[in-house]
Amino acid sequence: MTSETNIIDDATSATLDAFAHGLAYSSRSPVLRTPASVGLEFEDISYPSSDGTPLEAWFIPCAGSDKLIVAMHAFGFSRYGFPSHLEPWKSAFGPGNDTEIDFLLDYEILHANGYNVLAFDFRNAGVSGDANGGIASNNRFETRDVFGTLNYIHSRPDLAAMTLGLFARCMGANVTFRAIAENPEAFGEVRCLVAPLLLSPRAFLENSLASAGLSDFVDETDRRFQQITGIPTEGGRVSAWAPSVTMPTLTYGVHDDVITRPSDLEDAYDALGTDQKSMFWIRDTPRRWDGYKYFQRHPEKILEWFAEYMN
């Protein structure tokens, strides 16, 4: 029985509202650590998004290096990572996805391998500014933060002269794809992209509702999402933006990730507008968190990608 013909009880309606609200609004988690936590010197920097929203960031210099990697975080995360070892964040993404995500370990590896790093908080995340009433709306507002970051890099002679690569995870990857589709010229100096854990909102919604035993209510939940954002979840399908991505691109995901399905990432990969692309699966785990921690545990493939295209 579909949601259109079913009378929805109050408890189910509240659950559907929670799913729609959770997708529509950026949630904010704290920045618990700084690069000093792993012994790295850094600059606290602030600059405007392309629409003026103040963004907070770290610049981690690497002496003698002329290579810069911009790191972008996932939905609800911050440049620090995600405190899923603590409540209420511990319960946010299901069993197994309940250990701390610490991206400082990633920055430490990048720095040790000769890269400067710029990591920023998207709007409505970390300690960056509030904007758009907190609405995410399929990442259309967050693209402005990517453009603002590129503008900031171009405004600093020391950074503008550097070879540029992007390491964008999950929402950061989705936003980057959408930003490239909106303005490919802005990415003309980007040598390569690592974009793991791409995830379309519709795929997330369908899998999440299925896990909750609410598969019949996908369209109804999407309708509620659209009432908040003005755009259906289908408007965030990553494969629709992928043809505009013409830079060398590496992506990977957790094959048995309960939050999504393999075809969502595979469709995006197949649609990429570059022949210089590669994809691999992390197997034997259903935990998306193993994808976020992959680089910390097995950095070789990602470092090889950056080395190949940023030298």
C-alpha positions in Angstrom: 0.0 0.0 0.0 1.5 3.3 -1.0 1.6 6.5 1.1 -0.9 8.1 -1.3 -3.6 5.6 -0.4 -2.6 4.9 3.1 -3.9 6.8 6.2 -0.7 7.8 8.0 -0.9 7.5 11.8 0.6 10.1 14.0 3.8 8.2 14.9 4.6 7.4 11.3 3.9 10.9 10.2 6.3 12.2 12.9 9.0 9.8 11.6 8.5 10.9 8.0 8.8 14.5 9.2 12.0 13.7 11.0 13.5 12.1 7.8 12.4 15.1 5.6 13.7 17.6 8.2 17.0 15.7 8.6 17.7 15.9 4.8 16.5 19.4 4.4 18.5 21.1 7.1 22.2 21.2 7.7 23.0 20.0 11.2 25.9 21.5 13.2 28.4 19.4 15.1 31.3 20.8 17.2 34.9 21.4 16.1 36.6 19.3 18.9 40.2 19.4 17.7 42.6 21.6 15.8 45.7 20.6 13.7 47.7 21.2 16.9 46.2 18.0 18.1 48.5 16.1 15.8 51.4 18.5 16.1 50.7 20.6 13.0 51.2 24.4 12.8 48.3 26.1 11.2 46.6 29.5 10.5 43.0 30.2 11.6 41.6 31.9 8.6 38.2 33.4 7.7 36.9 34.5 4.3 33.5 35.0 2.6 31.6 32.6 0.5 30.6 34.0 -2.9 27.4 35.3 -1.3 29.1 36.8 1.7 28.5 34.0 4.2 31.5 34.0 6.6 33.5 30.7 6.4 36.0 29.5 9.0 39.0 27.4 7.9 42.5 26.2 8.7 45.5 26.6 6.5 48.1 24.0 7.3 51.4 25.1 5.7 54.0 22.6 4.5 57.4 24.2 4.3 59.0 24.1 0.8 55.8 22.7 -0.8 54.0 24.3 -3.8 51.1 21.9 -3.7 47.8 22.6 -2.0 44.9 20.3 -1.2 41.5 21.7 -0.3 39.6 19.3 2.0 35.8 19.3 2.2 33.7 17.5 4.8 30.5 15.5 4.8 26.9 16.6 5.7 26.6 17.4 9.4 30.4 17.1 9.8 33.0 19.8 10.1 36.6 20.3 9.0 37.5 18.5 12.3 35.4 15.4 11.4 32.4 14.1 13.4 32.1 13.4 17.2 30.2 10.2 16.7 31.8 8.8 19.9 29.5 11.2 21.8 25.8 11.6 22.0 23.7 12.8 20.3 25.9 12.3 17.3 26.7 8.7 18.3 23.2 7.6 17.5 22.8 9.6 14.3 23.8 7.2 11.6 23.1 3.7 12.9 25.0 0.8 14.4 28.7 0.7 13.5 28.8 4.3 12.5 29.4 5.4 16.1 33.1 6.0 16.5 34.9 9.3 16.2 35.8 10.6 12.7 39.0 12.6 13.1 40.1 14.2 9.9 43.2 15.7 11.6 44.7 12.3 11.0 44.1 12.8 7.2 45.7 16.2 7.3 48.7 14.8 9.1 49.3 12.2 6.4 48.9 14.8 3.6 51.3 17.2 5.3 53.8 14.4 5.9 53.7 13.7 2.1 54.4 17.2 1.1 51.0 18.9 0.8 49.7 22.2 2.2 46.1 21.8 3.3 43.2 24.1 3.5 40.2 22.7 5.3 37.0 24.7 5.8 33.6 24.5 7.4 30.7 24.7 5.0 27.9 27.2 5.9 25.7 26.0 8.8 28.5 23.7 9.8 31.3 23.8 12.3 31.8 27.4 13.2 31.0 29.0 9.8 28.1 31.4 9.5 24.4 30.6 9.4 22.8 31.0 6.1 19.6 30.2 4.1 17.7 29.4 7.3 19.9 26.3 7.7 18.4 24.7 4.6 20.7 22.5 2.6 18.4 22.0 -0.5 20.5 19.4 -2.4 23.7 21.4 -1.9 22.8 24.3 -4.1 23.8 26.9 -1.5 27.0 25.1 -0.4 28.4 25.5 -4.0 28.9 29.2 -3.1 31.2 28.1 -0.3 33.4 26.2 -2.8 33.5 29.3 -5.1 34.3 31.5 -2.1 37.2 29.1 -1.2 38.6 29.2 -4.7 38.3 33.0 -4.7 40.2 33.2 -1.4 43.0 31.0 -2.8 43.3 33.2 -5.8 43.4 36.3 -3.6 46.5 35.1 -1.7 49.7 35.2 -3.9 51.3 32.4 -1.9 48.3 30.1 -2.4 47.4 31.2 -5.9 50.8 30.0 -7.1 50.4 26.5 -5.8 49.3 23.4 -7.7 45.7 22.7 -6.6 43.9 19.4 -5.8 40.6 18.7 -4.1 39.8 16.0 -1.5 36.0 16.2 -1.0 34.1 13.6 0.9 30.4 12.8 0.6 28.5 16.1 0.7 31.7 17.9 -0.1 32.0 15.7 -3.2 28.4 16.2 -4.2 28.8 20.0 -3.8 32.0 20.0 -5.9 30.2 18.1 -8.7 27.4 20.6 -8.6 29.7 23.6 -8.5 31.7 22.3 -11.5 28.4 21.9 -13.4 27.4 25.4 -12.5 30.7 27.1 -13.4 33.4 24.8 -14.8 35.7 27.7 -15.6 36.2 28.3 -11.9 37.9 24.9 -11.7 40.3 25.4 -14.6 43.4 25.3 -12.4 42.4 22.3 -10.3 44.6 19.4 -11.3 42.6 16.5 -9.9 39.8 15.5 -7.5 39.4 12.7 -5.0 35.7 12.4 -4.3 34.8 9.4 -2.1 31.4 8.4 -0.7 29.2 10.2 -3.3 25.6 9.9 -2.2 22.4 11.1 -3.9 19.7 12.3 -1.4 17.0 10.1 -3.1 19.2 6.9 -2.6 19.8 7.8 1.0 16.1 8.5 1.6 15.0 5.2 0.0 17.5 3.1 1.9 16.9 4.8 5.2 13.1 4.4 4.9 13.6 0.8 3.9 15.7 0.1 6.9 13.0 1.6 9.1 10.3 -0.5 7.4 8.8 2.5 5.7 9.5 1.8 2.0 5.9 2.7 1.1 6.4 6.3 2.2 9.3 7.4 0.1 7.2 9.7 -2.2 5.4 11.1 0.8 8.6 11.9 2.6 10.0 13.4 -0.6 6.9 15.6 -0.8 7.6 16.9 2.8 11.2 17.5 1.9 10.1 19.6 -1.1 7.7 21.6 1.0 10.7 22.7 3.1 13.3 23.2 0.3 11.3 23.8 -2.8 13.2 21.0 -4.6 12.6 17.2 -4.7 15.4 14.9 -3.5 15.7 13.7 -7.1 17.2 17.2 -7.9 20.3 16.1 -6.0 21.2 13.1 -8.1 25.0 13.2 -8.4 25.1 11.5 -11.8 23.2 14.5 -13.3 26.2 16.7 -12.5 29.0 14.2 -13.2 29.3 14.8 -17.0 30.7 18.3 -16.2 33.5 16.8 -14.2 36.4 16.6 -16.7 39.4 16.7 -14.3 41.1 13.4 -13.3 38.7 12.0 -10.6 39.1 9.1 -8.1 36.1 7.9 -6.2 35.4 5.0 -3.8 32.7 3.8 -1.4 31.7 1.1 1.0 30.0 -1.5 -1.2 27.7 -2.8 1.5 27.0 0.6 3.1 23.5 0.3 4.6 22.9 4.1 4.0 23.1 3.8 0.2 23.4 1.3 -2.7 26.3 0.6 -5.1 24.4 1.7 -8.2 24.2 5.3 -7.0 28.0 5.6 -6.9 28.5 3.5 -10.0 26.0 5.7 -12.0 27.9 8.8 -11.0 31.3 7.2 -11.9 30.0 6.1 -15.3 28.7 9.5 -16.1 31.9 11.4 -15.3 33.1 13.5 -18.2 36.7 12.4 -18.0 38.5 9.3 -19.2 41.1 9.9 -16.4 39.0 8.3 -13.7 39.3 5.4 -11.2 36.9 3.8 -8.7 37.3 1.1 -6.1 35.1 -0.5 -3.4 35.8 -1.1 0.3 34.3 -4.5 0.9 33.5 -6.8 3.9 31.9 -4.1 6.0 28.4 -2.4 6.1 29.9 0.7 7.9 30.1 3.9 6.0 32.5 5.1 8.7 35.1 2.7 7.3 34.9 4.8 4.1 35.6 8.0 6.0 38.6 6.3 7.8 39.9 4.5 4.7 42.5 7.2 3.9 43.9 7.1 7.5 44.3 3.4 7.3 45.3 2.9 3.7 46.5 6.1 2.2 48.5 4.6 -0.7 45.9 4.8 -3.5 44.8 8.3 -2.8 48.4 9.5 -2.4 49.4 7.9 -5.7 46.5 9.7 -7.4 47.5 13.1 -6.0 51.2 12.4 -6.9 50.3 11.4 -10.5 48.3 14.5 -11.3 49.9 17.2 -9.1 53.5 16.7 -10.0 
